[in-house]
Amino acid sequence: MATSNPVIVVGAGPVGLCLALALAQQDIAVTLIEQLSDDNFLDQVPRAGSNHPATLELFDRIGLYERMEPRGIIAPKFAYWDRQGGTRIAEFDHAVIKDDTKFPFVLQCERIKIIEEALAMAKAHPLIEVRMSTTLTGFEQDADSVLAHVTNAAGESETIRGRYIVAAEGARSIVRKDLDIEFEGFTYPERTLNIEVAYDFKQHGYSERNYISDPVEYSNLFHWKGPPDRWRIHFPTDPNEDETALTRPEAMQARLKGFLPISGDYQICGCNLYAVHQRVAKKFRVGRGILAGDSAHVNSPIGGMGLNSGVHDAFNLADKLARILRGEADENELDRYERQRRHIAVKHTQAQTIRNKRLLEERDPTVRRRNHDELRRSAEDPELARKFLLRVSLIESIREAEQIP
């Protein structure tokens, strides 16, 4: 039997690491289980990293922000574009919410950099036992504890005891499956092609973050810090087209030049193709097993809501678990976590990401014009812009969650 800590966290992604660090900050000991090894942990596919103001405040709370800022790009503005007309529809400036947050900007810092810094912090913390190369195979619970069954780095079967287990290991969560929780929702038929290029799109007037509306092939364009500086472009693809054909160098060059013609070829740094899901777990908690982040909800990446809302789950849950373990609250707090964070997943994260996608891919010319006019009005009116930014920066969702009893 391994050393017993009150909380077992499965998965050393941004959600699991933030949960562990937030608990340890409140003197709660944690066992953090991660199936990847130290040798391959940083070999993960590049993923999201638009960190919104509400999330930066939470990173700052555990000392993570100061480690991330030098590795990212501060992006106070973002823009919407009409690809058909080649024109900018509207640009929003986070300066209008400077009285609402310490961080009136988005930090463009990729997930892999976040988890690299957070893992180093977790390994250095005396209250966090980091178990790399350890795979959860299942768990069981009774009225007082949980027993997590794992295969450790030596390939041996082992059992880890705790009072609670938190699933932060992603959409294929073993904990969620063991709890027999339905993952409600749907998967879009088209896949998304992500291409990274070393090219300066700012010379064409683009902001660090751009959403490009087009009824045929909408796109997202984001700037990432190097070396070399890279821009990530997302394209929807035909669900019937072969993956190999989509990712052929000549096919990607043609797609990029269709987006923005240049002389010569783009310097492609990498690519990946992925399915987009919109799903929310029917429950976020059964007994001592709790879901957070992608284990509880997954969504379209348009708007950068997934990573951010998952981190918000982690801090919300950390505060509640700490109060329970200190004897200041009972387990009704965990029911409140479920009510708060599931409400946000359904009413904010899912609704906003679905709305974002529909906005960019709208085909009806009349609706497109109306959408673009509304964006312009919102960007040009300071009060409307503030209201818009409080929603998309997730400040509004955190405030709303706090009001749910």
N, C-alpha and C positions, 0 to 999 in steps of 0.2 A: 504494500500500500504506500503510495507517494505521500509526501507532506500534504496535510490538509490546509487549505485556505478557504475563507468564507465564500469567495466568488470564483467560479471557473468561467473564463471567457474563451470561446472557440473562434479563432481567426484573428490574425494580426494584420488586418487591413486598417484603414483610417478609423472605422467605427470601433473595432475591438481594442485598438491601441489607445484611442481617446477615452474609452470607457475604463480601461485599466489605469491610465494615468490620472483620470478624474477621481477614481476610487482611492488610489494610493495617496493622492493629495489630501484626502479626508481620513487617512490612517486606516484604510481597509485593505487587507492583504488579498492578492489576486494571483491565480495561476492562469497564465496565458498560453494557450495551445495553438501552435502553427505547424501545418503539415510541410511547408517548404523548409529547406535547410538554409543555413547561413550562406552556403555556396551559390544557391540559385534564387534566393529571396528577391534580389534586385533584377532578375531576368524576366520579370512579368511584363506583359504587353502594356504599352503606354495607354493610359486611360485618363478620365476626366480630371480637371484641376482648376475649374473656375470657382474660387472660394469667395462666397458672398460675405457682406459685412457682418451679418448675424453669426456666421461661422467663425470669422476672424476674431470676434469678441470671445468666443469659446476657446479657440486656440490660444489666445492671449492669456486666458485664465490659467492654463496649465504650463505656460512658458514655451509653447510650441511656436507661436507666431514669430518670435524674434529669430528663431532658427530658419523659418521658412522665407521670410521677406527677402534676404539676400539672394535666394535661389529662384525668385519669381519676378513677375512684372506687375507693377502697380497700374491698374487700369481703371481710371475714374469714369471713362466714357465708353459707351457701346452704341452701335448703330444698326438700323434696319435699312435694307437696300431692296430695290426693285431690279431684279436681274434683267427683265425684259427691256426696261428702259435704260438700264445702266446708271441709275440715279439713286442717290441716298434719300430715303423717305424721311427719316428722323434720326436724331442723335440725342441720347439721354446722358446727363451728367449727374453723377452721384453727389455732387456738391449740394444739391437741393435737400439732401438728408443729413447734412453735417451736424445738425442739432439733434439728430436721432441716434447717432452712432459715433463711436470713436474712429471708425474705419469707413469713411465715405468713398469707398472704391472696392473693386474686386481685385483679389490677388490671383494672377495667373501663375499657378504653381502646381505642377502635375502630381497626380496621386503617388507616383513612385518616389518622388522627392519627399512628400509628406510622410510616407511610411518609413522611409530610410531614417529621417530625423526622429520620428516618434519611437521607432524601435530602439534606437540608441538611448533615448531617454528612459524607456521601459527597462532595458537591460541594466541601466545604472541605478535604478530605484530599488532600495532594499526590500520594499513590500511587494514587488512584482517578480514572480518566478516565471521566467520565459522558457517555454519548452518548445524549441525548434525541432523540426523533423519528427513531429508527433502527430499522429492521425487519430481523430475520434472515430471509433467504430460503432458506438452506441452509448446510451446512458439509461439509468433507471433512477427513480426517486421514491421516497417515502415521506412521511409527515415531517421529518426533521432534516433530511439531507438529500443530496444527489450523489450518485456514483457514476463517474465518467469512465468508460472503458476505452482505452487507447492502445495503439501500437507505438512504442517509443522509438527513439533514434537507433537503438540497438536491435530493433525488430522484435522486441519482446512485448507480450501483452501485459498491460498494467492497468490498475484502477486508481483513479484520483477522486478523493472525497471533497465535497464542498457543501455549502448550504444552498447555493443557487448556481445554475448554469445559464449562460447567456450565449445565444447563437449569433455570431457576427461573422459567419463563414460563407456568406453569399447566398445566391438564389437557389443553389442546390443543397441547402442546409440539411444536414443529417438530423440535427436537433428538431427542426420543424417536421421532418418526416417521422421521427420517433414519436413526436407528440400528436401525429395524425391530424395536422392542421392543413386545411385546404388553402391553396394558393390561388385565389380567385382573380380572374381577369382574362387577358388575351395577348396574343403575339401578332405584331404587324406582319403581313405577308412579305413585304420587301425587306431586304437587308440593307444595312448602312455601310458604305465604303469610306474608310478614313484614310486619307493620304497626307503624309507629312512631307513638306518641302522646305528647302533652305532658299527662301526668296523674300525680298522686302516688299510686302504688299502695301506698306504705309505710303510708298511713293505714289500710289494710285488713290490715295485719300482714305484708305480703310483705317478704322480704329483697331485697338487691340482685340476687340470682340465684335463680331459682325454676324447678323442674321439676314440671309439673302432669300427674298421671296421669289418664287417662280412656279407656275402651274405645271411645268414639265419636269424640272430638276432643281428643286430648292437646295440651298447649301448653308453651311455654317463655316465661318472662318475665324480662327483664333490664333493668337500670337503666344509663343512659348520661348522662354529664355534659354540660350545656348550655353556653351558654344557647340555648333553654330546656332544662332537663333533660327527657330523653325516656325512654320505656320501649319496648322492642322485644318484640313478642309474635309467636310463631311458631305457625301452625296448619297441619295437614295438609289437603289439599284433594282433592276428587273428581277423578281423572285425566281424566274425561270432560267436566268443566265448562269452559266457555269462559273464557279469561283475562280478557277484557273484563268478563264477568259477575262474575267473582270479585273484581275490583278496582274495581267501581262503588262510589262513596262510600256509598250506602245499604246495599249488601251488606256492606261492611266494618263499618259502624256496627252492623248486625244481628249480625254475628259477634262483635264486641267486647262488645256488651251481653249476648249469650248467655254470654260468659265472665264478665263482671262488670256487672250492671245498674247504671246511674247515671241521675240525672235530667239531661236534656239530652243533647247529643251529645258524643262524644269529639273532641278536637282532634287530627286526624290530620296528622302531619308528613310522611309518606311511606310508600311500600310497594314491595315487589317480590316477584315470584313466581319460584321456581327449582326445578330438578330436583335430586334428591339421589342421588349416586353412591357406590358402595363399590367402589373399584378400586385395585389395586396393580400396578405395573409388574413384569413377569416378571424383569427384571434392572434394576439401578440404574446399571450401568456397562458400556459396550462400548469398550474401548481408552481413548482420551483424552476420550471423551464421557461425562458423568456427569449423573445425574438427582438432583434434590432437591425437596422440598416437593410441591406439587400436580402437578408434572411426573412425580413418582414414585408418589404415592398421593393419593387423594381419598376423603372419607368424609362421613357424616352430621355436621352441625354440633352435634348434641346432645352437650354436654359440653365443647365448645370444644377438641377435640383436633387439628383440622386445622392451623390456624395454628401452634399450639404445637409439634406434632411436626415440622412443616416447619422451624421455626427451629432445633430440635434437630439436624435433618439438617445445616443450614448450619454450625453450630459444630463438629460432629463432623468434617465434611468439611474445614473450614478448617484445623483442627489437623493433619489428615493431609496435605493438600496442602502446607502450610507445611513440614512435616518433609521431604517428598519434595524440594521445591524448594531447601531448604537442604542437601540431600545427607545428611540424617540417617536416611533410610528409603528403601526402594525402592517400586515401584508395587504391591507386595503389600498396602500400606496401603490402597489403593483397593478391593481385594477385601474387606478387613476392613470398610471403610465399608459396602459392600454387605451383607455378612453381618450387621452390627450393625443398621443402620437398616432393612433389609428385614424382619428378624426382628421389630423393634419395630412396624413398620407392620402386619404381619400378626397378630402375637400380642397386641399391646397396642392400637394405635390402631383397627384394624378391629374387633377383638373387643369392645373397650369401647364403641365407638359403636353397633355392632349391638345389644349388650346394653342400652345406654341406651334405644334406641328401643323394643325389645321390652318393657322394664320399663314404659314410659309408656303403651304402647298395648295392654297385655295385656287380653284379653277374658274369660278364664276367671275367674269369681269366686273360686274356691279358690286359684288361682295368684296372683291379685291380692292376696288377704289374706296369703298366705305371703310375697310380695315386700315388702309394707308392714310386716309384722312383722319381717322381717329388717332393713329399713332402720331401724326403731325401735331394735332391739337394738344395731345398729352405732353409732348416734348416741349411745346412752345409756352404752355401755361405752367408756371412754377408750382402751383398747388396741385394741378393734375399730375405733373411730373413727379412730385413728392409722393402722392398716393400710389402711382404706378410703381415707383422704385421701392417703396415700403413693401409692396406685394412681391415683386420679383427678387428682392434681396433677402426675402424670408423673415424680415423683422416683424412683419404683420403676423405671420404664422406662429412665431414664438410668443408674441403677446397674446394671441388668441388662445393658444394651448394653455397658457398660465391661468386663463379664466375658467377653464373646464374643471368642475369639482370632482 
